[in-house]
Amino acid sequence: MSSDKNVSPPGDVGDPDRVALHARNVSFDWAELPRHWVPNDPFATQMINVLHLLLPEGERWFCHVFKQALPLIRDEQLAEDVRGFIGQEAMHAESHQGVLDHFDAHGLDTRPYVDQIAWLFGKVLGDRGYGGKQGQEWIIERVAIVAAIEHFTAFLGQWVLDAAELDRAGADATMLDLLRWHGAEEVEHRSVAYDLFLHLDGRYFRRVRTMAIAAPVFAWLWARGVRYLMAHDPTLDEKAKARWRDWLRTGKRGLTPSYRQFLRSLPPYFRAQYHPSQHGSTSQAIAYLAKSPAAQAAEHGS
Amino acid sequence: MTAPEKTGTTTSMAGHEQIPPDLYRRRRADRSYRMLGALITGYERLSRYSWRRRPPVVAVNRDLHLVVDEVRQQADEVVSLRLVHPRGHTLPAWQPGAHLDVVLPSGRMRQYSLCGDPTDRHSYRIAVRRLADGDGGSVEVHDTLQAGSGVTVRGPRNAFPFVTTERYLFLAGGIGITPILPMVRTAAARGVDWHFVYAGRSRESMPFLDEIAQLDPHRVWIRPDTHYGIPASGAELLEHAPEGATVYCCGPAPMITGVRLDLPASRAEALHFERFSAPPIVNGTPFHIDLAHSGHSLQVPADRSALSVIREHVPEVAYSCRQGFCGTCKTRVLAGEVEHRDHVLTDTERAENMMICVSRATSQHLKLDL
C-alpha cells in the first residue's frame, strides 16, 4: 500500500482527507463478460473472482452490524459517516451479487461456497439473541472485526486503483470499473469502521485480538475460494488446480496483490498510533470516481 | 439463506449446529467449518467479559458557537458573513469545497459552502443569496443575522472534495461561486494550469467580482447572461478546458446537466460537481404513521418524507442514500397501504416492507415496526 501522505507546500491546504460519504446508485451489465476476464489468465481471474463470492454476504453483514451500532453512537458526525458507510457497503454487496448471479447462470455453480460464507456471517457471526450488556458487547466485538477487515479492503482498494498491469493485460473494462469503483469507495470510507471502534471501545488489546482472528480466517477463506473456483471452472481441465506458484507469478506481474504486499499490509495495524488515514490516497479515490463510467452514470441519476 | 437480515436473526448458540456441507464431498458436513464455528463461538464467549474494563462511550459535541464578525453586501441580494470564535480561538481546518451546517436562530439548519481563505484559521466566510420564494432560510440570514449575532455551526464537512491535479476547468453559475472561489485561488497559488468560467444573470448579481479581478485575467471569463445570453450548451462552457482537465462545476441544475452531456466530446476528462441533496418530493400527499415500538404517532406533510419526520423522534433510525436505492431504511409495515417509490425492493419484499426514505402511503394511516 502506498503510504503517501501528500506533502503540501507551506500555506497550502493539502489534499482532502475526510469527505462526506454518500452511496452511489451504480449498475453494471455483465452480458458481455468473458469467462476469463484477465485474458488468458484463469488463475488471476479466479483469484480476484473470489471477492464476488465473499463480499455480498460479508458486506451485508457489515451493514447489519453497523445498523445495530447506530443507537450506541454519541457523535452526530460519526453517525453521519456510519450512515454513508452502510449505504456504500449495501451497493457493493448488490453489485458483486450481480456478478455472482452471472456466474451461476453461466455454468459456474458458486452456491456451495457461498452457502458456507452465508452460514459464517449469518449464524456464527450473526445475532445471538442476546440482550443488555452481552448484546452490546457482541455488537462492539463485531464492529472491531469489521474494522480489522476494512484494513484489508482499504489495502485492496488502493491496490486495484494502482493496478495498471490489469489495464495492460487487457482486463475487461466493466469488471475493472466495478473493482475500482468499489476500491475507491473503500479508500474513501476507510476510516469509518476504525473510528467507530475507537468511539465505542478503542482498547488496543481488542483491536489486535480481532485482527489476530480476522487476518488468518480471511486468508484461509480466500485460498479456499481460489481452489474452489479453479476446480469448478467449466472451461478448465478436470485436473486444473490452484497452485501457490501461480500466485507467485501473478503477484510478481502485478495482476493480483502479491503475498509480499499482503504480509506488508498487516504490521501497521498493530502499531499503537495506527489510523487508516495513514494509508492510501483519498484524492486518488475521488479522482477515479470522477471518471468511473458506473459512478458518473449513478451520480447523474441516469 | 441470503442476507443476515433475511435469516432468523435471533439464532441461539445452538442454532449453528447445521454445519454447511463440504465443498467437494457434498454429503458430509464441512470439517473446517465445524472447527471455525467452534473457534469463533469460544472466542465470542471470552469476548463477553470485555465490558468489564471497557471505557464508557463519550458523547462528542461538535457544535461551534461563533459570532458574526462582519456582514458585507457582495452583490444584489447576496451578502457574505464572516464568522469568528467569540474569544478568537483557532477554528477547525477545512479544504476547498467544504461546507458548514449553520443553525439559524429559528432552529432551521442550512448548509453553506465556505468561500473564504482556507489558510485563514481564525474566520470562516459564507455567502448567501436571498431567495424570496425559497424555504425561508436565506431570508432569515439576510433579515436577522448582523454583526454581533451568535450562530451555532457544525462542520466543516466536505462533500465536494478538491483533488490535486495539473489542469483544471472551474465552472461557476451564480451563487455556485461559493465553493469554487477557494478552489480557483488554491489552484492559482499552486501555479498549475487552470481556467475559470463564471456565469450569472448580470454583473450586478454576481458576487466576488472584485476578488476575482485580482486573478490572472487571461484565465478568467466572466460571463453575464445580459451580455452573452443564457449559455446554450455545456460545450460552450467547456470550450476553455485545458487538454485532459478535471472540471469542477457548481451552479443551477441545467448547467450541470449540460456540462455532463457535453463532457465526453470535450477536452476535459473528469467531472466533479456539487451534489444536491435529496430531490424534492413530487405529488406527495400527507399521511399519518404510527410507530409500533416507540409509540409515536406522527403526521407526514405532503412535502416531507416519512424518514425525515421519523428521524426527529427516533434519531437512531437507520438510513443512508435517502433516494430509495441502497435498501438501508427497509422497514416492516404492520398495517396500511404503501405507495412504493423505491428502486430496490422485490414484489415479495414490498408485500411487507417499505423504504421509508421515499415511499409514502395510499391509505390515511401506516403502522410501522419501529
Interface residues (C-beta under 8 A of the other chain):
Chain A: N6 P9 G11 D12 V13 G14 D15 P16 D17 R18 V19 A20 H22 A23 N25 E57 R60 W61 C63 H64 K67 L70 P71 L72 I73 R74 D75 E76 Q77 L78 E80 R83 G84 I86 G87 Q88 A90 M91 A93 E94 P112 Y113 D115 Q116 A118 W119 L120 F121 G122 K123 V124 L125 G126 D127 R128 G129 K133 Q134 Q136 E137 W138 I140 E141 H199 L200 D201 G202 R203 R206 I213 V217 W220 R224 Y228 A231 T282 S283 I286 A287 A290 K291 Q296 E299 H300
Chain B: M1 T2 A3 P4 E5 T7 T9 T10 T11 S12 M13 G15 H16 Q18 I19 P20 P21 L23 Y24 R26 D30 S32 Y33 L36 G37 L39 I40 T41 Y43 E44 S47 R48 S50 W51 R53 R54 P55 V57 V58 A59 V60 R62 A93 W94 Q95 P96 G97 P118 T119 R154 R157 N158 A159 P161 F162 V163 T164 T165 T186 A189 R190 T246 T257 R260 E269 A270 L271 H272 F273 R275 E316 A318 Y319 S320 C321 Q323 F325 C326 G327 T328 H343
